[in-house]
């Protein structure tokens, strides 16, 4: 390894070439090329519909091809359909036993691109929503910032943020419900036990002087009362592909690097605390998936609260007003994205190089570096920010903690969630003069629970031709289990199958017959009951539950 290079600016939001006035028409338009967006598009196309997939950047696959190499499964036998088929294809690629739950990002994208090409899906890159046209409760077209217009009979919002859903006037929420909203003991503000400071660390700019102000990363907000609701969301980070191999690349120094940003971490290390590499896990060979772990790590706590609603398009506004609001929102997200890059790259550069840290800490950090075979177009840094939670639709059925702790399966189940309820910290504050992270939830499930069709369609009286594959109707607590990539793929497939049925019957998505949809999903191996009705090809056993 040589000296660390500077990290170039990684542009999250790059426009496509201008297509002013261009109009494209498909049976189904999917906005958002996440893992669920890919399966929605592929399933609708395999069911005989013409499909256009609008991708935000130059990639497809969301977090599955964006750094999340260690799949968080829960119960392996709760994963079915195209989601299960994806991990079977990964196994075939590697010549490994089926299923294969760990996957390098470039391999994930290869599988997804082959699926899209084989299904005949039209994929358009660098398309960012700039407006919509509604006739009554029917969504007629989505406009993108290249000037193009995309029309369809049925639309699917597969973004993690729910941007199209919100633009179509569908009701939604952001943040943490109070515990009394749904009677959830884990809702709202929580006294977190995991990822806490285990040593006394002075939190002030000048040690011992509260009047000097708080160190970077600590909020002056109060901790709050247990169960109290707010609009905060769990922290984001990047899931890096790192390697211990001799070809590893040094962690780069980001533009504007300031070691003072990590003074709280330096003091924590000096006091004897350090856990960063507790969550660096093997993916393939000497390539590892690096995730957040510990009191001060890659989660940029509190820096993402403006992300969910940054892109806010009012359905009743004029096209010009919509476009201006969307452009401002995309620009704000670009700033937040860049800040997360600089924070996390700076953190690793600090740990590897700052001579105020003990040499064993620096040496342990330098044992890994960025994997040279991944993310070659973005300086070996992931192109996808880990948006763990953003908007959540308010449907006619809201999944809650009670679904995860014993409620019977809904009668219109389209997928199962089986991972632990896992929400990351939402803020870092002072408690009794000590830094304290707040919001972490780690709670096992009673058993896998059903996600109903009603949670992926807008409620009655709302948009009639839109399905939602990621920002579904769930409380903050329940969503912390739902938000896993295998589940998003299953929900995407359900949305794609329902979109095809609605387009064929010229019906609203709310009127899709669930029994017909259930049979369609069952034909491709969906798991819709627990325990599974057959042993089938779904696999068996369980996978680790923890912090993702």
N, C-alpha and C positions, 0 to 999 in steps of 0.2 A: 504494500500500500504506500502511496505517495501522499504528499500534502493535500489537504482538502481543497477542492476547487470551489469557486462561487457557484451557487445555484442560480441558473437563469430564471427569469420570470416565467411562470407557467400559466398561460392564459386559459382560464376555464371557459370563457365565453368568447368564442370566435365566430363571426358571422359567415354564412355561406355566400357565394357570389350572388349578386342581385338578380332576382327573378320577378321584377315588378309586374304585377298583373297576371302572372302565370296561375292557372287553375288546374288542380289535379282532383280527380274524382275516383273514389274507391268504394267498395261495399263497406269496408271497415278501415278507420284510421286509428292507429295506436300512437299516442303521444308519450314518449319516454322509452328509450331502449334499455331499460333496466332488465334484470333477469326475468321479471314478470312481464315486461313489455315484449321481450323476445318470445316467450311461450304463448302470450296472448296472440301475437301476430302469426306465429307458426300454426297454432291450433285453428284459428279462423281460416287461414289459407288452406290447411289440410282438409278442412270441412267445406271447401269449394268456394270460398269468398275471395274476392280481390282485396288485397291488404297493402296499405302504406304504413311504414313504421318511421316515425320522426325521431331521430336521435339528436341529443343535445350537443354532442361533441363528435369526435372521429371514431368512437368506439361503440360497441354493443355489449350488454351484459351487466351493467351497473357494478355493484360491489363484487359479484362473483368473478368478474374479469378485471376488477379494480383494486385488488390487493387482498381480498378475504380468501386466503388460500386454505385455511382450516375451517371446514364447513361445520357450523353449529346445528346439529341435527335434532337432538333430543332422542326420540324413539325412531330408530331407522325404519321400523315396520309401519310407521305412520306416514311415510313419504311414498307417494305413488304418482302415476301418470307421467307427464313429460319431465317433471322434477326428478323422479326416479330414473327415467331414461337418460337424463343428462349425466348422472353419475355413473351409469352403465357405459355410456360412450367415453367418459373420462377413463374408466377402467380399461376399455379396449385400446384407447390411445396409448396408455402406459403398459399394456400387456399385463395388467394386474388383476387380482380377483375383483369380482363385481359384487357390490358397488365399491367405488373408490371415492372417499369423501374429502380427500385433500387434492387440490388442483392448483397448478401454477396459472397465473392470470392469462398468459398468452395461450395456454392450452384451452382454457375456458372459452376464450373468444373464438378460437379456431372451431370449436364444436358449435357454438352459437351461429357463427357465420355460415357454416355448412348447412345447418338446419334452415336458416333463412333462405339461402340460395336454393336448396332442394325444394322448399315449399313455394318458391316463386314470390316471396315477399319483396316489395319495392322498399328499399331502405334509403332514406335521405338524411344526410348528416349536417350538423351545425344548423339545425332548425330550432328556433326559440320562439315560443308563443309571443305574439304581439297583439292579439285581439281575437274576438269570436263574433259570430253572428247567430243570434237566436231568433226563431219565429215562435212566439209563445213559449212553450216549454220544450221545444225541439231545437237541438243544436244543429245548425246548418253547415257552418264552416269554421275552421280554425285558421287564422292568419299567422304567418311566421315572419321574422324580422328580415328575411331576404325579399319580402314583397309578395311571396306566393300565398295562394289560398288553397286550402285542403278541405274538400267536401266528402261527405260519407253519409251512409244511412245510419251507421252506428259508430260511436267513438269509444275508445278505451283510454282512460288516464292511468298510465303506469308509472308516473313520476313518483319519487319518494315524497315530493312536496305537495302533491294535489293541486298543481297550478291550473290545469284545465278544469278540474272539478269546481274550483272556486270561481273561475271565470264564467262557468256555466250557471252560476247562481245557486249551487248546491250548498246547503248549510253544513258548517264544519266547526270544529273547535281546535284550539291550540293550547298546549300546556297541561297542567296537572289539575284534575278535578279535586275538589275537597272530598274528604272521606264520606260525608253525608249525602253526596249527590247520588251515588249508587250503593251506598252502604259498604264501601270497600275499606277494610282496615289498612291496606297498604297505600291508599291514595294520598295525594298531597305531600306536604312536607314530611320528611322522614328523618329519624335519628339514625344516620348511616353507621354501620359497624365496619364494613369493608372499605378498603382503600383510604384509610385514615392515617393521620400523622401519629406515629407511635412514640415520638419523643417530643419533649418541650422545645419549641422553636419560637424565637422572638419574631413577631410579625411586623415590626415597625421599621420604617426607613432608617431611623437612627435607633439602634437597640435601646430599649428601656424608655423611649420617649413617645408616648401615644400621639402627642401633638405634631410629630414629624410626618404623620401619614402612614398608610399601609403599604406594604411591599406589593409589587406587581402581581396580579393574579388573585388578590384577596379583595372581596367586595365589602363595602361598608354597610350593606344591607343586613338586617337582623336575620337570625337563623329561622325564625318563625315557629309557630305552634304546630305540633304533630297533627297531621290530618288537614291542615290549612291548604286551600287551593291557591294556585298562581298560574301565570302564563309561561313559566320557565319550562325548558325542555332538556332532556339529557344531553350530555356533551358529545361533540363530534371529534373525530381524529382521522388520520390516514392509516390504513392497514398496509404497512410496508412489506415488500419482499426483500429480505436481507439474506446475506450468505456469509458463512465462515470460511469460504474457499479462498485460495490465494489470488483469485481474480476480483475479489471484492473491491468495491469503490468506496473511498472515504466519504463519510457524511459531509455534505457540502456546507459551506458557510453561506447563509441566505443574505440577500441584499438587506441592508439596515440592521444587521446582527448587533444585538446589544446584550452582553452577558448579564447586565443588571436585571434583565427580565427573569433570570433564573436564580436570583439571590435567595429566595425562599428555599429552593431546592439545595443550594449550596449550604445553607445553615442546617437544613435537615440532614444532609450527608455528614456534616461536621458533628451533629448530635448522635450519629450512629444509625441513621435510617437510609435505606436504599432498596428498591424492589423492581426497578425498571425491567430487567431481563427475566422476570418471573413469567412473562407471557410471550416468550419468543419460542415458537413451536415448529417442528419440522413439517415441511410440505413435500419436498422431493429432493433426495440427495442432501446437499449441503445448503439448500434454499429453505429459509424459514419465513414464517408469517409473524411479524412483530405487532403486538397490540398493546393497549394501555394496561398498566398494572401498577398499583400502589398509590400513595398519597399524592405524588407529584409526578406525572407521566405524560404520555402523548395526548390524552384528552385535554382539549383546550377549554377548560371549565368556564362557563358563563359567557363565552365569546360568540355564541351562535344564536342568541335569542331573537335576533332580527331576521334570521334566515327564512323561517317558514312562510311568512307573509310578505317577504320583500317584493315578490312579483305579485302584484294585486291589481287585477283587471276588473273594473266594474261593468257588468253586462249591459247596463243601460247607457254607458258613456259612448261618445262618438268614436269612430275608428281612430281618429287622430289622437283623442284623449287616451284611448286604450293603449295605443302604440307608445305614447310618451310615458305613461305609467309603467308599462312593461319594460321599456328600455332603462328607466331609472332603477327598477327592481333588479334587472339582470346585472346592472353595474354595481349595485349594492352587494349582491351575492358574489360578484367577482372580487370585491374588496375583502369580504369575509373569507372567501376561499384563499386568497393570497395571504391573509393574516394567519390562517391555519397552517399554510405551508411554511411561512417564516417562523412561526412558533415552534413547530415540531422539528423542522430542520435545524433551527437554532438550538433546540434542546439537545439534540444528538451531537451537534458540533461542540456545544458547551461540555457535555459529559466526556467527549473524547479528547478535548484539547485544553480545557481550562486548568492551568497549573495550580490553582488554589484547591483543586480537588485531589484526594489521595491517588497516587499512581495506580493502585489496584482497581479503582473505579474507572479511570481512564483506559487502562489496559483491557478491562472487561468490555467496555464499550467498543474499543477498536477491534475486538475479536470478530465483530461483525461489520459488514458494510453493505451498501446497496448492491443488489444482484444485477450484474451487467446484462443479463438476458431478458430483463423485464422492463417495460415502460420505456422502450428505447426512443420513443418520440417525445417524451416529456422528462428528459434528463434522469431517467430511471426512477422517477418519483410517480406515484399513482395519479392517474387522471381523475379519479373519483373520490370525492370527500365522503366519509362515512356518515351519511345523513341517517342517524338512527331513528329519528322521529321528527315529524314536521306537523302539517295539518292532519286532522283525522275527521272523516266525514261523520255527520250526525244522521245516521240512517234510521229506518223504522225499527231496527234491532241494533242495540249497542252491546258489543261483547264486553264483559266486565270480569273482575276478579272471580266472581261467582262461577263463571263458566269454567275457570281453571281449577276450581276447588270443589267441584261436585255436581253442578247443574247438569241435567240430562242433555244429550246432544240435541240441537235444534233439528226439526224435521226436514229442513232444507239445506243440510250441510253440503258444502262443496269442497272442503279441505279440512285437514286436521292440523292443529298446532300442538307441539309436544315438548318444546324447549322450556326451561325454567323461566319464570317471570324475572327479567333481567333488565333493569334500568340503571344507567350510569348516573353519576352525580350531576346535579344541576347548578350548584353554586358552591363557592368557597367563601366562608365567612369566619368571624371570630366568635368563639364560645368561651367565656371565662378567660378572655385574653389570649386564647390559643387558636391557631388556624384549624378550621374544621370543614371537611367536605360534607355536603348535604345532598341527599336525594337517591343514593344507591339503594336498589332493591334486588335481592337475591332470594327467590322463594320457589321451592319445587312445586310442581303441579300434583294434583291428586291423580290425574291420568291425562292422556291427550284429550283435547277438547275440540268440538266441532265449530267451524266457522260457517255461518249460514249465508245463503245467497243474498238474504236481505241486508247483509253487512257490506256487500260490494255493489249494490244498486242504490241510487238516490231514493229518498222517501217519496211517497205518493204526493203529488202536487209539485214535484220538482222536475228536473230534466228527465225526459222520457227515453233518450237514446244514448246514454252515457253509462259506462261501467267503470268501476274503480278497482285497480289491482294491487295497490300498495297503501294509499292513504285511506284505509277502510274504516268502517264504523266500529270503533273500539275505545274503551277508556285508556288513559295513559298506562295504567297498571297492566291491563290485558294485552295492550299493544306491545308491551315489553317482552312478551312471549311470541306474539304473532310475527314480529319484525325480523324473522330469519329468512335467508335467501331461499332455502327449499320451500318454505311456505309461500313466499312471493311467487315462485315459479308455479306452484299449484293454483294459487289464486289467479295468476295470469292465464293459465290454461282454462280455468273455469270461466273467466271473463271472455276469452276468445271463443270458447264453445257457445256461450250464451249470446255473444254478438252475432255469430253465424246464424244461430237459430232465430234471433230477432230480425236480422236482415232478410232471411229466407221467408219468414212469415209476415214481414212488414208489420211487426207488432212493437209495442214498447218493451223495453228491457224488463220493466216491472211485471209484464204479462207473460214472460217466458215460463213455460210449464216446468216445474221443478222435476217432475218424474221423467220427462223427456231429457232434461239436462243431466239428471243423475245417470240415466242409461248411457247417454253419450260419453260422460266422463268415465263410467265403469268400463266401457269398451277399451279404454287405453290404460286401465290399471289403476284408476284413482282409488284412494282409500277414504271411504266415507263413513266408516263406523269403527268403534273401538270396543273390544278387540277386533282386528280385521276379520272379515267374514271368511276369507280363505288365506292360506299361507302364501299362495301366489308368488309373483316375482318381486314383491316389495322389499325383501330383505328382512332381517330380524335383528333383535338385540337393541342396544341403546348406545348413544354417544354421549360424551362428556357434556355436562351442563355447567356453565360458569359465566364469566364475563366476556362479552363479545362486542 
